[in-house]
């Protein structure tokens, strides 16, 4: 990965950190924003980010982006509201998350029938918290 690509990705993550409060008002998932910027800045768009086959080089930048996103969401958690809505929170965590993982795994197996079951389970476990964050925003 070239230094230009690292620079562009780092600037993108820092810019997201600055405007994350505005993004929260739009009820838009941060991952969606990063995917859209990846498409626009990638090899099929402005070509500011190189599309290499060696994905190991993107690990540090991806971890940085994930850290910023998760830290931002954790800072915005309203513990008083979670305690106030304890019944809804309990159902969301005990029923909603396992159900989202199960349905996500089933969907992954239907869409990608060659995928092993354990990979479908991992994919569903990765996607399920995103759905929970959207549901929490609606509550």
HUDA-V481500 format. One record per helix or strand of 2 or more residues. SS is the DSSP state (hx for helix, st for strand). FROM is the first residue (numbers start at 1). TO is the last residue. If there is no record, write none. Layout:
# HUDA-V481500
SS FROM TO
SS FROM TO
This chain:
# HUDA-V481500
hx 3 25
hx 30 41
hx 55 75
hx 79 84
hx 86 111
hx 117 138
